Amino acid sequence: MKANDFIDALSGFKQRGMARKVGKFFKGNDGKTKDFGVAFGAVFKLAKTCKSMSLPEVNKLLDSDYYQVRMGAVAIMDFKARDKKTSEKERKALFDLYLARHDRLNNWDFPDRAAPSVIGRYLEDKPREILYELANSKDVWERRTAIVSTGHFIRRGEVDETFRLAEILRKDDSEYIQKAVGSWIREAGKKDPGRLVAFLEEYAATLPRITLRYAVEKLDKDTKKYFMQLGKS
């Protein structure tokens, strides 16, 4: 399937009155992104059937000013990366494309959809310096990619990278990083509760309130209360 074929097929899922103000979900500030009038469930359903699309065609989808079309591209990349049949060469190409077109991945849900599989999965057995470069980027979505990518490591029981990146990002002034840090250390804490508690003992008093709320969400009542009170100090 070509990029234009994907867009034509996606048009078939349009619903009258479905189009809404893109700002309801899209939090980027490019001033160009528009709503396509299609539910995301339809985007993902179509994308799953298109995981054989060539990366040059996926790249064309990333050029679109339509939110759902770009999400379609990101979802195709995600499905490709999740496929066990995908070769190492193809994984590298996906990794490179994601990083090269990060300018088009300018919303919180783009990294959340594909960073663990496209970035994290590729880095599973490789040096991970790129995550620290992204964590120190001026671009909020690159910083979000850094922490969200560790979701792949967490699923494998590896939490070191998550907490190291959380230390770098713990004072970030963007709510999209504050929420991500809280969410991902919470998930890492399910694998290693002691590591989460140690992190919170050291940093709870200085973490943004929203980060702390997300981080303690799954802790028992008394432990949660303890850390929330530390956060008030």
Secondary structure, DSSP 8 states (H G I E B T S, - for coil): --HHHHHHHHHTT--TT----GGGT-----S--B--S--HHHHHHHHHTTTTS-HHHHHHHHT-SBHHHHHHHHHHHHHHHH-TT--HHHHHHHHHHHHHTGGG--STHHHHHHIIIIIITGGGGS--HHHHHHHT-SSHHHHHHHHHTTHHHHHTT--HHHHHHHHHHTT---HHHHHHHHHHHHHHHHH-HHHHHHHHHHHGGGS-HHHHHHHTTTS-HHHHHHHHHHTT-
